[in-house]
Amino acid sequence: MLKNDLILRAARGEKVERTPVWLMRQAGRILPEYRKVREKAKDFVAFVKNPELAAEVTIQPVDILGVDAAILFSDILVIPEAMGLPYKMIEAKGPYFAKTVRTEKEVERLRVAVGDDLSYVTDAIKLVKKELNGRVPLIGFSGAPWTIFAYMIEGSGSKTFSQAKKMLYTNPALSHSLLQKITDSTINYLKAQVAAGADLIQIFDSWAGVLSPEQYNEFSLKYISQICDALKGNKGNKENIKNNNPISPILHIPSVPIIVFAKDAFFARKEMSKLKCDVISLDWTMDIAESRSLIGSGKTLQGNADPCLLYSDKSIIKRETEKMLRAFGSKRHIANLGHGLYPDIEKDKVKFFIDTIKEFRF
Amino acid sequence: MLKNDLILRAARGEKVERTPVWLMRQAGRILPEYRKVREKAKDFVAFVKNPELAAEVTIQPVDILGVDAAILFSDILVIPEAMGLPYKMIEAKGPYFAKTVRTEKEVERLRVAVGDDLSYVTDAIKLVKKELNGRVPLIGFSGAPWTIFAYMIEGSGSKTFSQAKKMLYTNPALSHSLLQKITDSTINYLKAQVAAGADLIQIFDSWAGVLSPEQYNEFSLKYISQICDALKGNKGNKENIKNNNPISPILHIPSVPIIVFAKDAFFARKEMSKLKCDVISLDWTMDIAESRSLIGSGKTLQGNADPCLLYSDKSIIKRETEKMLRAFGSKRHIANLGHGLYPDIEKDKVKFFIDTIKEFRF
C-alpha cells in the first residue's frame, strides 16, 4: 500500500488534493549526497550496474527533496548494451559507442534483450521498493526506440543525428528491422521492471525533435505505440510474431500508468493523444493551453518549467512556478521540468521549486 | 541590372516563372573546390578575413551548382570579434571564445561595432558583386542578437545554452544592455553590407529553439524587429539614442528584402508575421500548410527540406522535393533546406536537388 499515491492518481485523471511533483534527473549531480555515492564506482557504467549504489541514489531525492515519486537511477543505454552493443559514458562529453550499427549483418548480430539480461536493474528496483516501504511510487523507464536507434547508429550524441537519419532515408527496411528489435527488447525490459515493482513507466524520446512529423510517425510513434499496447496487456506484438522475433511470454503484470516524453516534438502532440499512454510530458517551448487543446482532456500533462528558471531568485521561481500551475489547472497535471536538472543548479533552489508546488492550492 | 532576380521577386511577393532556390552552406565543405581554397588560409578565422578567398568561395556555388543567389561566405561571429571578443573555430568542435561576457564591466568594455570594423566583409562583397556581374543577387547576413549573445555568454556551442539563459533569468537588465549593443552593431554591419552591394539580407537565429515563447519575444524578436525597422529606413533606433549608444548615421541605402530564419522557433511563427521582414524561413519540423496559416499571406516562406533527404536515392529526392514544392505552392516561396548542408552530403545529390527545383513547373 502506498502512503502517497498522488502521482498515480494524477496520471489516471483521479482527484488529487494538490499537484504532485517529481523532477527529471532528481537523482543526480545537483545532490552532494549523490556525488559522494558516485565516487564509490569506478565509472558511470559500473555505477549503473551496481544495484546497491543505484538504489541508494534513487531514494536520496525522496528523503532530501521531498518529491512525490522516486525514479530509478539508470541509463537509457542499458538496452543497446543488453542487445550486444556496449557503451561508455565520457565525462563532460556523453555516451560513446566503440562499435556502431550500420549494416544488415550488424543488425542481425544484435540479440533481442530479455528481462534477465538486465537483472541488475530489476535487483535495484526490488531494493528500492523495499527501502521506500510505500512512501512514494517508483517510476521505471526506458528510452524510446527511435532515441536508442539514434545513439546506436550515430555512436555518440549529436546536434543533428545526421548519420542515424541517413539510415532512415537510405535503408528504411533495415531501420525498421533494428527499431523492431529495440522495441521488443524494450517491451521485455519494461515488463520486467513492472514485475519487479515499478509503479509507473516513463518513455524518454530525447531526440524526437530532429525528425519531420511524417518520419516521427513512421519511425518513432509506431514503436512507442507498440510498447504502450504491450504494457497495457494488449498483444501489440503481432509484428514481432510475424518477424519471428523472440519476445518474452506475456507476464501477468499490473497495468501501470505510462508517461511519454518526446522532447521537442511539438508537431506530434495531436498524434500522441492516440497512444495508449496516460501522461504526455511537455517541454517549456510548448504553450500549455495550446497543448491541452491539441491533446484533449483524456491525458494527464506533465511538465514543463525551464530548468534554467531554477537559476533565478526565489521570488521569480515562485512567481513563474505558480503561473505554470495555474496554466495547467488542478486536474490531470504532474509538475516537473521540461528537461532534466542541469548539474550546476543549486539544491536549495530545487527544494524551493518543489516546496512551492507542494504548498500551492487552487 | 540583375539577369536573374527570381529570388528578389519571390521575396517581394511578385510573379515568378519558377520557384527560385539557394541553399544554406552552399559555399562550404560539400564542394571539393571550396576545400581547395580553404587550404590556402591558415585557419577558419583567417579564411573569413581574407576578402579574395571569401569572394572566391562565395561565387563557386553559382558556377558549380547553379543556384539563384550567392550568399556571402563569412561567419555570424565576426560581430562579437568586432565588438572586442575574438573567437576561434576549432575543427570538428565549433566556435570557442577564450574570454566570455558575464559581468557588467565585461559588457561595458565591449564597443558597438561600426561598418568600418568589418571592412574585410564589405571588401569581399564588392569583389563578389564585380565578379558576379549581375548574374544572380548576393545575400548578406548576420546572426540574430540572441544567438550572438548566446555564444558570447556561453563561450562555445551548447545543447542547452544554460549559461546564456541563466543570464536572462538572473540579470535581465544586463542581458538587455548586451543585446542592445549587439543589435546596434548588427544594424551598422548590415547597413554597411547593403551599402557595399548586398541585394538581400538573412538574419540567422540558430538558437531560437532553446527559449520559451515568452522569453523569445522579450529577448530575441524585440531586437530582430529593431534590425528590420532600421534596414527598412525607419528609425528603429530610439532605444539606441536613449541609451547613448553610438550608431552610424543612417546611410542612404536601398530597402532590400529581409529573410528571418529562427531555427526551431515553431512557437514564434505568428509573432514573426508582424516583423517588417519579407521572408520567414522554416525548418522541416514545421508543417508547411500550418505555417502558412499562422504566418498569413503577407510573407514569403523559405525552406524547408531536411538536409538528410539529400543522402537518399535520386528517385526519393525527386519525389520529396516535388511534394515540398507543391505544398508551398507557386507564390511566395524560396526553395531551400531547413538547415545548412551537412559536409558529407554528395555534391551530385545537391546539384540534383537544385535541378529538380529549377525544372519543376506548376
Interface residues (C-beta under 8 A of the other chain):
Chain A: G157 K159 T160 S162 K165 K166 L168 Y169 T170 G209 L211 S212 P213 D264 F266 F267 W284 T285 M286 D287 D306 P307 C308 L309 Y311 S312 D313 I316 H339 Y342 D344
Chain B: G157 K159 T160 S162 K165 K166 L168 Y169 T170 G209 L211 S212 P213 D264 F266 F267 W284 T285 M286 D287 D306 P307 C308 L309 Y311 S312 D313 I316 H339 Y342 D344
